[in-house]
Amino acid sequence: MPSMELVAIDERVLALAREHPRGTERRTLLPYRESLNDLATYARLPERDRDVIVRWTEVRRRLVEAHALDHDPANLADPLLPYAALRAHVIAGECRASGRVACADPGGDLIAAVRAIRFA
C-alpha cells in the first residue's frame, strides 16, 4: 500500500496548525530544510519523508483557503514559507522523483495531485 495513505488530515491537526502555524511549520519542515531548497535533494528523499512535506503543504493550503493564513511579506519576523512557492516546489520535486520532466498542477487538494503524479 502506498504511504500516501498515511497523510490523512483531521480537524485536530488543522486546529493545532491554526493555533501555532509558525511553530508547527518549523517543527515539521526543519529536518527537510535542504530538500526545500533543492529539487534534486527533495526528489531523493524517501517517499515517507516526502509525505511529511506533502501533508504539511496540504495543511497550509487549507489554512490559506479557510483562514487566509499565509506568509506575510510585511512581517519580517514571519517565518512561514509562502504557500504558493512551497506547493510549486512539492509538485516539481514529486515530478522529478517520478522521473518526469514536467507535471501539471491541477490545483486543489495537494495529496490528490501528488498521488496522481506518483501513481500515473
SVG drawing of the C-alpha trace seen along z (x, -y; Angstrom):
<svg xmlns="http://www.w3.org/2000/svg" viewBox="-13 -45 33 47">
<polyline fill="none" stroke="black" stroke-width="0.4" points="0.0,0.0 1.4,-3.4 2.5,-5.6 0.2,-8.4 -2.5,-6.7 -0.7,-7.9 -1.2,-11.6 -4.8,-12.0 -5.5,-15.4 -8.2,-15.7 -9.7,-18.7 -7.3,-18.2 -4.3,-18.6 -5.9,-21.7 -6.7,-23.3 -3.1,-22.8 -1.7,-24.3 -4.2,-27.2 -3.2,-27.9 0.5,-27.6 1.3,-27.8 4.8,-29.0 6.0,-26.6 4.2,-23.7 5.8,-24.5 9.2,-24.9 9.0,-21.5 7.6,-19.8 9.9,-21.1 13.2,-21.9 14.5,-18.4 13.9,-18.9 15.4,-22.3 18.0,-21.2 15.3,-19.4 13.2,-22.5 16.0,-24.5 17.0,-21.9 14.7,-19.9 17.2,-17.1 17.6,-16.7 13.8,-16.6 13.4,-14.0 16.0,-11.8 14.1,-11.8 12.4,-8.5 8.7,-8.6 7.7,-8.6 9.8,-11.8 8.2,-13.5 4.8,-12.5 5.6,-14.7 6.2,-17.7 3.2,-16.9 1.0,-16.6 2.1,-19.9 1.8,-21.7 -1.8,-20.4 -2.4,-21.7 -1.1,-25.1 -3.4,-25.0 -6.4,-24.5 -5.2,-27.3 -4.8,-29.7 -8.2,-28.9 -10.2,-28.9 -8.3,-31.5 -6.1,-33.5 -3.2,-32.3 -0.1,-32.6 3.4,-34.2 3.1,-37.9 5.8,-39.8 5.2,-42.9 6.2,-40.9 9.9,-40.3 9.7,-38.1 7.2,-35.8 8.9,-32.5 6.0,-30.9 7.1,-29.9 4.9,-31.3 2.3,-28.7 2.4,-29.0 6.2,-28.6 6.0,-25.6 3.4,-23.9 5.2,-24.6 8.4,-23.0 6.5,-19.9 4.9,-19.4 8.2,-19.9 10.0,-17.6 7.4,-14.9 7.6,-15.2 11.4,-14.8 11.1,-11.9 8.8,-10.1 11.4,-10.6 9.3,-13.1 10.5,-16.5 7.2,-18.4 3.9,-17.8 0.8,-20.0 -0.5,-21.2 -4.3,-20.7 -4.7,-22.9 -6.9,-21.9 -6.1,-19.0 -2.3,-18.6 -2.4,-15.0 -4.6,-14.0 -2.3,-15.9 0.8,-14.1 -1.0,-10.8 -1.7,-11.4 1.9,-12.2 3.3,-9.2 0.9,-6.6 0.2,-7.8"/>
</svg>
